[in-house]
């Protein structure tokens, strides 16, 4: 069975308004929802009890009981790992947690190879090379990957905007996006209305839209001309963001592999960073 967040993202386009409200509550308050009765969950999220029951079935569970058990299992996995982080004085447990997460990340990084068509990655690299301006935005914790990718792209390409660090609202930051530009969105469930509006606005303006998300059937991928897929963790049992950072690193590597000018720019960037005043004498 998929993780609950993955199931919600896949089924989200077919949800009713009430089910979408419930999905937002479950995603944000899984620690509470896991121990609520269907009536309590309905009351807390502001929907009817029948909506809760239909929601569980829509996600592929036999009923609310199965759905509740799945939430508790997922929560238990997170808590187990978190407890390993907190007990730092118990070195053996720390070591186990470290090794478990590292092993999970290694598996997830390898999964990315099978999840992505190399032609799609080459296509993205070509779009990055030839776009007039590139806007990169990462939703939530994916902003770290967006910063990592945009940092390298600013060195080797022209006109790269890290939307997360513009100090203004993301939609305002891409207000002048136009045909010939590219918006690259990095987003995982639950995709916010703001992220979807950015994608829709870019398309409305005639710009290209590329996404990195949890799957080809991702809700945010519906807005994209091109979608790449990455495994993603939650700093717990499911690993960390290492697979996502690895994918971004692969994009940078492919961009500079046969580009001597880009390689030179990166070398100069490293030399400038290592420069000190003593070099002037």
C-alpha positions, -999 to +999 in steps of 0.1 A: +000+000+000+013+035-008+020+061+018-011+081+027+003+113+013+011+096-020-024+081-022-040+114-015-019+132-042-029+105-068-066+106-060-069+143-053-081+154-087-112+133-083-120+144-047-151+164-038-147+197-020-153+180+013-128+153+006-102+179-003-108+197+030-104+164+048-072+156+028-057+189+040-066+182+076-052+146+075-020+157+059-014+185+084-027+167+115-019+130+109-007+126+145-041+135+158-063+120+131-047+086+135-064+082+169-098+098+161-130+080+154-147+087+121-171+110+139-143+129+157-123+133+125-154+146+107-160+171+135-124+183+137-120+187+099-155+203+094-169+177+071-197+150+074-190+115+088-201+101+055-174+121+037-149+106+061-161+071+052-161+077+015-127+093+017-112+062+032-127+040+005-116+065-022-080+060-010-083+023-015-090+011+020-117-014+029-132+011+054-124+036+080-109+011+103-083+001+077-076+037+070-071+045+107-048+016+111-027+028+081-024+062+097-013+047+130+013+025+113+027+054+093+028+075+124+045+048+144+072+045+118+079+082+121+079+082+159+102+052+160+128+070+140+124+103+159+129+085+191+162+072+177+172+108+170+163+119+205+182+092+224+216+105+215+232+090+246+223+055+233+250+052+206+239+018+193+204+031+186+218+062+170+240+040+148+210+019+138+189+049+129+218+064+109+224+032+090+186+026+084+181+060+069+213+058+048+202+025+034+167+038+026+182+068+009+205+046-012+175+025-023+155+056-032+183+072-052+185+040-073+147+041-077+150+075-094+169+058-122+140+036-130+114+063-124+128+087-150+133+084-187+167+097-197+152+114-227+130+135-203+161+146-183+179+155-215+148+174-226+148+194-194+185+202-198+178+215-233+149+236-220+171+251-193+198+259-219+175+277-243+150+294-220+152+332-219+147+332-182+143+304-156+122+306-125+128+278-099+104+273-070+104+246-043+073+241-022+078+236+015+109+216+024+116+212-014+128+248-013+162+234-002+165+214-034+154+245-054+181+266-037+207+239-044+197+237-081+193+274-087+227+281-070+245+260-096+224+272-125+231+308-117+268+301-122+264+283-156+233+299-171+219+334-175+188+348-159+180+323-132+155+334-105+153+315-072+117+323-064+120+312-028+145+339-021+130+369-037+114+383-005+080+387-022+051+364-028+059+336-053+032+346-077+044+382-077+080+370-083+069+354-116+046+382-126+066+390-157+071+354-169+065+351-206+068+330-237+103+316-240+107+314-202+106+283-181+091+277-146+105+247-128+084+236-098+096+211-072+066+200-052+054+170-033+020+162-016+000+180-006+004+205-035-008+239-023-032+261-042-005+287-045+018+262-063-009+252-087-017+289-094+019+295-103+018+266-128-015+278-142-003+314-145+029+304-162+009+284-188-015+313-192+014+336-200+027+311-226+058+300-206+070+264-203+063+245-171+085+217-158+080+198-126+098+175-102+072+156-082+062+123-067+049+107-099+037+110-135+001+111-122+009+138-097-016+166-095+010+192-102+023+173-132-010+179-149+001+215-154+035+206-168+050+201-203+076+179-187+077+161-154+105+143-136+099+120-107+118+117-074+114+096-043+112+117-012+114+112+025+102+129+056+134+128+077+122+096+092+115+059+083+111+068+046+145+085+043+155+121+036+156+144+007+189+128-006+172+113-037+158+147-047+192+164-042+208+136-062+184+141-091+191+179-091+228+171-090+224+148-120+207+176-139+236+199-132+261+172-143+244+166-176+243+204-183+280+208-179+292+174-192+299+186-227+300+223-221+335+236-217+323+272-210+300+259-181+329+239-167+352+269-168+325+291-151+323+265-122+361+264-119+362+302-117+335+302-092+355+278-070+387+298-074+369+330-065+355+314-033+390+303-024+405+337-030+421+356-001+438+390+003+472+374+006+470+364-031+474+401-040+510+403-027 
